[in-house]
Amino acid sequence: MKKLRVGIIGVGSISHEHIQAYQKHPNVELVAFCDINDEQLAKMSALYGVTETYATKEEMLANAAIDAVSICVWNSMHAECAITALNAGKHVLCEKPMATTVEEAKAMEVAAEKNNKLLMIGFVRRFGNDTNILMEFKENDFFGELYYGKATYLRRHGNPEGWFGDKSRSGGGPLIDLGVHVIDLLTYVLGQPKPVSVYGVTFQKLFNRPDVKDKQGYISSTPGEIICDVEDLASAMIRFENGAVLSIETSFSLNVKDDEQKIELFGTKGGASLNPSLELHTEMNGYMSDIQLKMPTALSMDGLFFNEISHFVECVLEDKPCLSPASEGVMITEIIEAIYKSAETGHEVIL
Ligand SMILES: NC(=O)c1ccc[n+]([C@@H]2O[C@H](COP(=O)([O-])OP(=O)(O)OC[C@H]3O[C@@H](n4cnc5c(N)ncnc54)[C@H](O)[C@@H]3O)[C@@H](O)[C@H]2O)c1
């Protein structure tokens, strides 16, 4: 089989996951890196032995030998990088969130269609074992009608700093960074019903807790830049055309005891919680019953990314249907944009 020749645009923190997955993949040749930060580019080139490096995406994309790119730059540059790459005839795997506005997301989708190239969005949680198992149970009608979903993705002290706190580059705080994962996962399992209205609130009370000295967890490759003009807590309700409703809470900074990542789905016959491993809840022989699967359900970060990257490679090389297409990224961007608009206006937003 012909190998897919891949380049990476933006070689910061999350690119490690993309790079390691591509380097492990038997049908991929990872050929080039691009970053506007010379020092970071040189460091990553030396670390991974990828010697073809570019200071601009235009120079890298002019290389006809590159078939596909991963876009791992800050959020405000996703659209520009993806559209330039698609227009240069490359297939694109773009990190989440797809874009910072619906206008940008739609322009990306149009560029992919016009150039007949794949634009896949890196909704990595779709590629977890737990998600696959949930989908299997759903297909076997374990849940009956799924009508309510609830997710919390709370960090007590977890603003990744760098550009993450700078709205002009991130598009927002925990909602667009963390909330996007759980909104996408729940919407995916619900089967992509059409969102019809959204009510959201955001708070900016604790900022990035500049006085707290201990810092752990995910950090941007440029943590020194302390800008913080994004929300530190967001909460929202999303209503869908089929009557289903999702409720979401997500924070970078919150006076909560422990960080929490919990996803729950409720149906007429059964429910599920991912906390973080999968448990199913139902009624059996007239008794309330909880079912814990014997097999491990959660995947490591590396496992999730390897599955996501392998899927991208298969879609391009074997023309498989994409499980995380641009159209679904546009819908998630519509939901996120509407939540911010609702928070700003204090009213429900009708989509
Ligand atoms: N899927 C996940 O679970 C996950 C986790 C973390 C981050 N991300 C996403 O990955 C993206 C990058 O996040 P990060 O944490 O790696 O940030 P980062 O700051 O560590 O890295 C971003 C890199 O992009 C480079 N860059 C910016 N604009 C560029 C341009 N025009 N051309 C070339 N390089 C450019 C920067 O110099 C930097 O090195 C974000 O969109 C973020 O939301 C996804």
The ligand as an SDF file (V2000), in Angstrom:
LIG
                    3D

 44 48  0  0  0  0  0  0  0  0999 V2000
   -7.8750   16.7820   21.3040 N   0  0  0  0  0  0  0  0  0  0  0  0
   -7.4480   17.1440   22.5050 C   0  0  0  0  0  0  0  0  0  0  0  0
   -7.7120   16.4800   23.4960 O   0  0  0  0  0  0  0  0  0  0  0  0
   -6.6120   18.3870   22.6060 C   0  0  0  0  0  0  0  0  0  0  0  0
   -5.8360   18.6100   23.7410 C   0  0  0  0  0  0  0  0  0  0  0  0
   -5.0740   19.7710   23.7930 C   0  0  0  0  0  0  0  0  0  0  0  0
   -5.1050   20.6970   22.7650 C   0  0  0  0  0  0  0  0  0  0  0  0
   -5.8970   20.4730   21.6830 N   0  0  0  0  0  0  0  0  0  0  0  0
   -6.0010   21.4570   20.5900 C   0  0  0  0  0  0  0  0  0  0  0  0
   -4.7690   21.4950   19.8810 O   0  0  0  0  0  0  0  0  0  0  0  0
   -4.4930   22.8100   19.4200 C   0  0  0  0  0  0  0  0  0  0  0  0
   -3.1120   23.2270   19.8890 C   0  0  0  0  0  0  0  0  0  0  0  0
   -3.0510   23.2000   21.3130 O   0  0  0  0  0  0  0  0  0  0  0  0
   -1.6470   23.0450   22.0910 P   0  0  0  0  0  0  0  0  0  0  0  0
   -1.9750   22.7880   23.4930 O   0  0  0  0  0  0  0  0  0  0  0  0
   -0.7710   22.0980   21.3630 O   0  0  0  0  0  0  0  0  0  0  0  0
   -1.0510   24.5360   21.9630 O   0  0  0  0  0  0  0  0  0  0  0  0
    0.4660   24.9710   21.9830 P   0  0  0  0  0  0  0  0  0  0  0  0
    0.4970   26.4070   22.2670 O   0  0  0  0  0  0  0  0  0  0  0  0
    1.2430   24.0560   22.8720 O   0  0  0  0  0  0  0  0  0  0  0  0
    0.9450   24.7080   20.4710 O   0  0  0  0  0  0  0  0  0  0  0  0
    0.4540   25.4490   19.3800 C   0  0  0  0  0  0  0  0  0  0  0  0
    1.6010   25.6480   18.4070 C   0  0  0  0  0  0  0  0  0  0  0  0
    1.0690   26.2230   17.1950 O   0  0  0  0  0  0  0  0  0  0  0  0
    2.0380   27.1450   16.6970 C   0  0  0  0  0  0  0  0  0  0  0  0
    1.3630   28.0400   15.7500 N   0  0  0  0  0  0  0  0  0  0  0  0
    0.4230   28.9760   15.9890 C   0  0  0  0  0  0  0  0  0  0  0  0
    0.0020   29.5610   14.8460 N   0  0  0  0  0  0  0  0  0  0  0  0
    0.7120   28.9600   13.8540 C   0  0  0  0  0  0  0  0  0  0  0  0
    0.7180   29.1020   12.4410 C   0  0  0  0  0  0  0  0  0  0  0  0
   -0.0520   29.9920   11.8180 N   0  0  0  0  0  0  0  0  0  0  0  0
    1.5490   28.3290   11.7230 N   0  0  0  0  0  0  0  0  0  0  0  0
    2.3440   27.4290   12.3380 C   0  0  0  0  0  0  0  0  0  0  0  0
    2.3960   27.2470   13.6780 N   0  0  0  0  0  0  0  0  0  0  0  0
    1.5780   28.0060   14.4150 C   0  0  0  0  0  0  0  0  0  0  0  0
    2.5620   27.8200   17.9580 C   0  0  0  0  0  0  0  0  0  0  0  0
    3.7960   28.4760   17.7440 O   0  0  0  0  0  0  0  0  0  0  0  0
    2.6740   26.6260   18.9180 C   0  0  0  0  0  0  0  0  0  0  0  0
    3.9460   26.0170   18.8620 O   0  0  0  0  0  0  0  0  0  0  0  0
   -5.6280   23.6880   19.9580 C   0  0  0  0  0  0  0  0  0  0  0  0
   -6.5800   23.8860   18.9620 O   0  0  0  0  0  0  0  0  0  0  0  0
   -6.2260   22.8800   21.1060 C   0  0  0  0  0  0  0  0  0  0  0  0
   -7.5990   23.1200   21.3150 O   0  0  0  0  0  0  0  0  0  0  0  0
   -6.6380   19.3410   21.5830 C   0  0  0  0  0  0  0  0  0  0  0  0
  1  2  1  0
  2  3  2  0
  2  4  1  0
  4  5  1  0
  4 44  2  0
  5  6  2  0
  6  7  1  0
  7  8  2  0
  8  9  1  0
  8 44  1  0
  9 10  1  0
  9 42  1  0
 10 11  1  0
 11 12  1  0
 11 40  1  0
 12 13  1  0
 13 14  1  0
 14 15  2  0
 14 16  1  0
 14 17  1  0
 17 18  1  0
 18 19  2  0
 18 20  1  0
 18 21  1  0
 21 22  1  0
 22 23  1  0
 23 24  1  0
 23 38  1  0
 24 25  1  0
 25 26  1  0
 25 36  1  0
 26 27  1  0
 26 35  1  0
 27 28  2  0
 28 29  1  0
 29 30  1  0
 29 35  2  0
 30 31  1  0
 30 32  2  0
 32 33  1  0
 33 34  2  0
 34 35  1  0
 36 37  1  0
 36 38  1  0
 38 39  1  0
 40 41  1  0
 40 42  1  0
 42 43  1  0
M  CHG  2   8   1  16  -1
M  END
$$$$
